Amino acid sequence: MKASAFPEAQKAFILKQGADGVPVAEICRRAGISQATYFNWQKEARRPAADGDEAAEADRRREGAAEEVGGGPVAGPGAAPPTLAPLAGVNATPKPNRPIASSP
């Protein structure tokens, strides 16, 4: 997994602005992050940092199971399945069936 470009202190400062009432859209625009990233950081900050954390352990188990089955990491919500990733930008609308033209 790629390491974050933001140190923990900067993440905490960004999240504190939200707790102080600054609109999330404004915070994200200033920090250059997406709102999804902001809310993921917020979720991580609320999660207890204990070694026996059940939620973190469940995430690790899910990632391990997905790698065994699919051969890759778990995709986030809204991401294309690994088999369709190369086609993500292609218009996938099927064309009507047409007979194959015979060559002269």
C-alpha positions, 0 to 999 in steps of 0.5 A: 500500500502506498504511504500517505503524502500527509504526515499524521500531524497535518491530517490531524490539523485538517480534521480539526478544522472540520471539527471547528465547523469549517465546511468539508468542501472548503477544507478539501479544496485548501488541502488538495484532497478529495472529500472521500479522503477526508472522510476516510481519515476521519474514520481512521481517527475515530478507530481505536489504535489498540493492537487487539482492535477487532475492526482492524483485524477484520480488515486484515482478514478481508484483505488476505481473503481477497488476495487468496481469491482474486489475487489482488487487494480489496477495491474500495467502494465505487471502484471497478472490479479488477477484471474490468479495470482496463475497460474503465474508461471505455464506452461499454454500450453493446452495439447491435448485432450486425451480419459480418460482411463477406470480403470480395 
